[in-house]
Amino acid sequence: MRTPEPIPAERLVELNDFRKEKWPGFEFQRFLCIWLRCESGLSTDSIAKAIGWHVNTVRFTQKDFIKRGVRALTEGRTHNNPPYG
């Protein structure tokens, strides 16, 4: 089993503040994906089963949160493909 990357303290503070807000569906699922790891220490497999996602989606969401903070929960995925124009 892989060892998850630790979540920095400043990201935990952001998550706690964000928890007090209301969100639409996908933002709530993204929040749960992070919160279940922080509060319960659940594995990515358990989190994926709980919220109905693929394990890789859970890993990507958690890694994106570590990198971008709450923006990863509200904005969703970032794509590396530049727009045509």
PyMOL commands that place a pseudoatom at each C-alpha (Angstrom):
pseudoatom trace, name=CA, resn=MET, resi=1, chain=A, elem=C, hetatm=0, pos=[0.000, 0.000, 0.000]
pseudoatom trace, name=CA, resn=ARG, resi=2, chain=A, elem=C, hetatm=0, pos=[1.253, 3.457, -0.861]
pseudoatom trace, name=CA, resn=THR, resi=3, chain=A, elem=C, hetatm=0, pos=[2.007, 5.954, 1.880]
pseudoatom trace, name=CA, resn=PRO, resi=4, chain=A, elem=C, hetatm=0, pos=[-0.143, 9.050, 1.314]
pseudoatom trace, name=CA, resn=GLU, resi=5, chain=A, elem=C, hetatm=0, pos=[1.538, 12.431, 1.037]
pseudoatom trace, name=CA, resn=PRO, resi=6, chain=A, elem=C, hetatm=0, pos=[1.020, 14.364, 4.291]
pseudoatom trace, name=CA, resn=ILE, resi=7, chain=A, elem=C, hetatm=0, pos=[-1.408, 17.279, 4.174]
pseudoatom trace, name=CA, resn=PRO, resi=8, chain=A, elem=C, hetatm=0, pos=[0.258, 20.526, 5.321]
pseudoatom trace, name=CA, resn=ALA, resi=9, chain=A, elem=C, hetatm=0, pos=[-1.146, 22.335, 8.361]
pseudoatom trace, name=CA, resn=GLU, resi=10, chain=A, elem=C, hetatm=0, pos=[-2.176, 25.440, 6.393]
pseudoatom trace, name=CA, resn=ARG, resi=11, chain=A, elem=C, hetatm=0, pos=[-4.287, 23.248, 4.091]
pseudoatom trace, name=CA, resn=LEU, resi=12, chain=A, elem=C, hetatm=0, pos=[-6.030, 21.759, 7.140]
pseudoatom trace, name=CA, resn=VAL, resi=13, chain=A, elem=C, hetatm=0, pos=[-6.898, 25.274, 8.361]
pseudoatom trace, name=CA, resn=GLU, resi=14, chain=A, elem=C, hetatm=0, pos=[-8.309, 26.117, 4.896]
pseudoatom trace, name=CA, resn=LEU, resi=15, chain=A, elem=C, hetatm=0, pos=[-10.333, 22.910, 4.931]
pseudoatom trace, name=CA, resn=ASN, resi=16, chain=A, elem=C, hetatm=0, pos=[-11.781, 23.677, 8.362]
pseudoatom trace, name=CA, resn=ASP, resi=17, chain=A, elem=C, hetatm=0, pos=[-12.878, 27.157, 7.237]
pseudoatom trace, name=CA, resn=PHE, resi=18, chain=A, elem=C, hetatm=0, pos=[-14.320, 25.757, 3.994]
pseudoatom trace, name=CA, resn=ARG, resi=19, chain=A, elem=C, hetatm=0, pos=[-16.279, 23.137, 5.965]
pseudoatom trace, name=CA, resn=LYS, resi=20, chain=A, elem=C, hetatm=0, pos=[-18.555, 25.848, 7.370]
pseudoatom trace, name=CA, resn=GLU, resi=21, chain=A, elem=C, hetatm=0, pos=[-19.860, 26.841, 3.914]
pseudoatom trace, name=CA, resn=LYS, resi=22, chain=A, elem=C, hetatm=0, pos=[-22.591, 25.293, 1.749]
pseudoatom trace, name=CA, resn=TRP, resi=23, chain=A, elem=C, hetatm=0, pos=[-21.684, 23.764, -1.615]
pseudoatom trace, name=CA, resn=PRO, resi=24, chain=A, elem=C, hetatm=0, pos=[-23.211, 22.198, -4.713]
pseudoatom trace, name=CA, resn=GLY, resi=25, chain=A, elem=C, hetatm=0, pos=[-22.890, 18.424, -5.301]
pseudoatom trace, name=CA, resn=PHE, resi=26, chain=A, elem=C, hetatm=0, pos=[-19.408, 17.920, -6.708]
pseudoatom trace, name=CA, resn=GLU, resi=27, chain=A, elem=C, hetatm=0, pos=[-17.840, 20.393, -4.310]
pseudoatom trace, name=CA, resn=PHE, resi=28, chain=A, elem=C, hetatm=0, pos=[-19.339, 18.402, -1.441]
pseudoatom trace, name=CA, resn=GLN, resi=29, chain=A, elem=C, hetatm=0, pos=[-17.926, 15.140, -2.827]
pseudoatom trace, name=CA, resn=ARG, resi=30, chain=A, elem=C, hetatm=0, pos=[-14.491, 16.725, -3.214]
pseudoatom trace, name=CA, resn=PHE, resi=31, chain=A, elem=C, hetatm=0, pos=[-14.738, 18.041, 0.351]
pseudoatom trace, name=CA, resn=LEU, resi=32, chain=A, elem=C, hetatm=0, pos=[-15.681, 14.578, 1.647]
pseudoatom trace, name=CA, resn=CYS, resi=33, chain=A, elem=C, hetatm=0, pos=[-12.764, 13.062, -0.239]
pseudoatom trace, name=CA, resn=ILE, resi=34, chain=A, elem=C, hetatm=0, pos=[-10.334, 15.245, 1.728]
pseudoatom trace, name=CA, resn=TRP, resi=35, chain=A, elem=C, hetatm=0, pos=[-12.224, 15.393, 5.014]
pseudoatom trace, name=CA, resn=LEU, resi=36, chain=A, elem=C, hetatm=0, pos=[-12.555, 11.610, 5.347]
pseudoatom trace, name=CA, resn=ARG, resi=37, chain=A, elem=C, hetatm=0, pos=[-8.802, 11.286, 4.987]
pseudoatom trace, name=CA, resn=CYS, resi=38, chain=A, elem=C, hetatm=0, pos=[-8.021, 14.057, 7.506]
pseudoatom trace, name=CA, resn=GLU, resi=39, chain=A, elem=C, hetatm=0, pos=[-10.602, 13.204, 10.155]
pseudoatom trace, name=CA, resn=SER, resi=40, chain=A, elem=C, hetatm=0, pos=[-10.876, 9.435, 9.878]
pseudoatom trace, name=CA, resn=GLY, resi=41, chain=A, elem=C, hetatm=0, pos=[-7.601, 8.460, 8.245]
pseudoatom trace, name=CA, resn=LEU, resi=42, chain=A, elem=C, hetatm=0, pos=[-9.471, 6.267, 5.766]
pseudoatom trace, name=CA, resn=SER, resi=43, chain=A, elem=C, hetatm=0, pos=[-7.585, 4.696, 2.884]
pseudoatom trace, name=CA, resn=THR, resi=44, chain=A, elem=C, hetatm=0, pos=[-8.158, 5.834, -0.691]
pseudoatom trace, name=CA, resn=ASP, resi=45, chain=A, elem=C, hetatm=0, pos=[-9.980, 2.547, -1.364]
pseudoatom trace, name=CA, resn=SER, resi=46, chain=A, elem=C, hetatm=0, pos=[-12.415, 3.141, 1.507]
pseudoatom trace, name=CA, resn=ILE, resi=47, chain=A, elem=C, hetatm=0, pos=[-12.992, 6.758, 0.513]
pseudoatom trace, name=CA, resn=ALA, resi=48, chain=A, elem=C, hetatm=0, pos=[-13.630, 5.760, -3.105]
pseudoatom trace, name=CA, resn=LYS, resi=49, chain=A, elem=C, hetatm=0, pos=[-16.262, 3.235, -2.008]
pseudoatom trace, name=CA, resn=ALA, resi=50, chain=A, elem=C, hetatm=0, pos=[-17.894, 5.724, 0.374]
pseudoatom trace, name=CA, resn=ILE, resi=51, chain=A, elem=C, hetatm=0, pos=[-18.359, 8.496, -2.204]
pseudoatom trace, name=CA, resn=GLY, resi=52, chain=A, elem=C, hetatm=0, pos=[-18.724, 6.331, -5.309]
pseudoatom trace, name=CA, resn=TRP, resi=53, chain=A, elem=C, hetatm=0, pos=[-15.541, 7.351, -7.091]
pseudoatom trace, name=CA, resn=HIS, resi=54, chain=A, elem=C, hetatm=0, pos=[-12.659, 5.465, -8.663]
pseudoatom trace, name=CA, resn=VAL, resi=55, chain=A, elem=C, hetatm=0, pos=[-9.558, 5.151, -6.452]
pseudoatom trace, name=CA, resn=ASN, resi=56, chain=A, elem=C, hetatm=0, pos=[-7.450, 7.156, -8.913]
pseudoatom trace, name=CA, resn=THR, resi=57, chain=A, elem=C, hetatm=0, pos=[-9.946, 10.030, -8.788]
pseudoatom trace, name=CA, resn=VAL, resi=58, chain=A, elem=C, hetatm=0, pos=[-9.643, 10.087, -4.998]
pseudoatom trace, name=CA, resn=ARG, resi=59, chain=A, elem=C, hetatm=0, pos=[-5.832, 10.134, -5.208]
pseudoatom trace, name=CA, resn=PHE, resi=60, chain=A, elem=C, hetatm=0, pos=[-5.851, 12.898, -7.815]
pseudoatom trace, name=CA, resn=THR, resi=61, chain=A, elem=C, hetatm=0, pos=[-8.298, 15.014, -5.798]
pseudoatom trace, name=CA, resn=GLN, resi=62, chain=A, elem=C, hetatm=0, pos=[-6.230, 14.664, -2.626]
pseudoatom trace, name=CA, resn=LYS, resi=63, chain=A, elem=C, hetatm=0, pos=[-2.998, 15.487, -4.420]
pseudoatom trace, name=CA, resn=ASP, resi=64, chain=A, elem=C, hetatm=0, pos=[-4.628, 18.473, -6.126]
pseudoatom trace, name=CA, resn=PHE, resi=65, chain=A, elem=C, hetatm=0, pos=[-5.863, 19.730, -2.734]
pseudoatom trace, name=CA, resn=ILE, resi=66, chain=A, elem=C, hetatm=0, pos=[-2.354, 19.500, -1.318]
pseudoatom trace, name=CA, resn=LYS, resi=67, chain=A, elem=C, hetatm=0, pos=[-1.060, 21.506, -4.265]
pseudoatom trace, name=CA, resn=ARG, resi=68, chain=A, elem=C, hetatm=0, pos=[-3.835, 24.103, -4.756]
pseudoatom trace, name=CA, resn=GLY, resi=69, chain=A, elem=C, hetatm=0, pos=[-5.803, 24.157, -1.495]
pseudoatom trace, name=CA, resn=VAL, resi=70, chain=A, elem=C, hetatm=0, pos=[-9.519, 24.976, -1.408]
pseudoatom trace, name=CA, resn=ARG, resi=71, chain=A, elem=C, hetatm=0, pos=[-9.398, 26.109, -5.051]
pseudoatom trace, name=CA, resn=ALA, resi=72, chain=A, elem=C, hetatm=0, pos=[-9.140, 22.414, -5.956]
pseudoatom trace, name=CA, resn=LEU, resi=73, chain=A, elem=C, hetatm=0, pos=[-12.498, 21.825, -4.262]
pseudoatom trace, name=CA, resn=THR, resi=74, chain=A, elem=C, hetatm=0, pos=[-14.355, 24.738, -5.844]
pseudoatom trace, name=CA, resn=GLU, resi=75, chain=A, elem=C, hetatm=0, pos=[-12.797, 24.780, -9.317]
pseudoatom trace, name=CA, resn=GLY, resi=76, chain=A, elem=C, hetatm=0, pos=[-12.410, 21.057, -9.854]
pseudoatom trace, name=CA, resn=ARG, resi=77, chain=A, elem=C, hetatm=0, pos=[-9.861, 19.500, -12.178]
pseudoatom trace, name=CA, resn=THR, resi=78, chain=A, elem=C, hetatm=0, pos=[-7.256, 21.458, -14.036]
pseudoatom trace, name=CA, resn=HIS, resi=79, chain=A, elem=C, hetatm=0, pos=[-6.452, 20.392, -17.548]
pseudoatom trace, name=CA, resn=ASN, resi=80, chain=A, elem=C, hetatm=0, pos=[-3.050, 20.712, -19.152]
pseudoatom trace, name=CA, resn=ASN, resi=81, chain=A, elem=C, hetatm=0, pos=[-4.504, 21.044, -22.628]
pseudoatom trace, name=CA, resn=PRO, resi=82, chain=A, elem=C, hetatm=0, pos=[-4.333, 24.675, -23.792]
pseudoatom trace, name=CA, resn=PRO, resi=83, chain=A, elem=C, hetatm=0, pos=[-7.400, 26.013, -25.633]
pseudoatom trace, name=CA, resn=TYR, resi=84, chain=A, elem=C, hetatm=0, pos=[-7.269, 26.174, -29.395]
pseudoatom trace, name=CA, resn=GLY, resi=85, chain=A, elem=C, hetatm=0, pos=[-7.364, 29.598, -30.809]
for i in range(1, 85): cmd.bond("trace and resi %d" % i, "trace and resi %d" % (i + 1))
show_as sticks, trace
zoom trace
